[in-house]
Amino acid sequence: MPSMSPRVLLRSTAAVMLGFALLCPSLWGEAPSSSPRVLTSLWQKHVAAQLTGLDLSWAGHTVAITVAPLASGGDHRLLVYDLLGRELWTTTRELKILGVSLANDGQYTAIG
């Protein structure tokens, strides 16, 4: 059996622990609620395009979305918003943008 590098082993262990914690609400210190909580949105944006990617910064202060045009021939866009829904940055590309990822602090964005 091939040996795993310490970095891969550490990430794998962290992923298993995180998955276990998310799937076992009793570990959170609260009993699961019998009735769902009401969620309210902080802001909304209407975009006449198809959503192809979405990511939040670790603290949730920055959100990035990628959208594709509904009709062929349009530009694909990346839109970055802050916690209050204010547009921080936008760009367009002629090529398809199928995914987006934000750095933990929201300062860097990668698209693919």
PyMOL commands that set and color helices and strands:
alter all, ss='L'
color gray80, all
select helices_A, chain A and resi 6-23+25-28
alter helices_A, ss='H'
color red, helices_A
select strands_A, chain A and resi 49-56+62-69+76-82+87-93+100-102+109-111
alter strands_A, ss='S'
color yellow, strands_A
deselect
rebuild
show_as cartoon
